[in-house]
Amino acid sequence: MRILTVSDEECPALWDQYRPGRLEGYDLVLSAGDLKADYLSFLVTMAHAPVLYVHGNHDEGYNRRPPEGCDCIDDHLVIYRGLRILGLGGCLQYRPDAPLQFTEKQMARRIARLRFSLWRAGGVDIVVTHAPPLGLGDGDDLPHRGFGCFHTLLDRYHPALWVHGHVHLRGWPLPERELVSGDTRIVNASERYALELPDRPFDPKDRYRLTYVTRHREETGF
């Protein structure tokens, strides 16, 4: 499966300076947050592939006008083409009462509420978050520090891929695009990054179906 990951900065080559064909060949687009709703709507239209997203800490506007044609997987476990994908948006709280910022305890409770779904699905293959796990691609300052409770998911479920944003790939020392923790490939999706995962078995009739394990809903039509 060919996957396009995006976060934090709209890529001019995929939007304002888009040329036909640049989004061909992707099976899935994953957004790790802090992107304009119109940008995600453009990606889902031109890529002809599902766009799954979580909220960044600056995505309050999604509540008024969410990205059209895209699926929010915040606090949900979904299955697409045999891949189990979990979403947890937002960042560590650095400003009181910010709607998309969470304490460690709050994020740990969000993870705990997903345990039954994770058990039901037999685990998770891809985790999409806005903030990274603590110590794995995060920053030294409080606003860009990762969540320690994310290590619970890493240690218990060993997902093949972890996609995050929040930490921009600039400055010195330059943050790393990819890290490995145990069995998990951790990718910083800043602006855009393409990657591939081995295909998983799935029923051909489910090729365009996104199944929510966390609620009784199925969506088709990509």
Summary of the structure (lengths in Angstrom):
residues: 222
radius of gyration: 16.2
end to end distance: 15.7
largest distance: 48.3
contacts: 743
relative contact order: 0.19
helix: 22%
strand: 28%
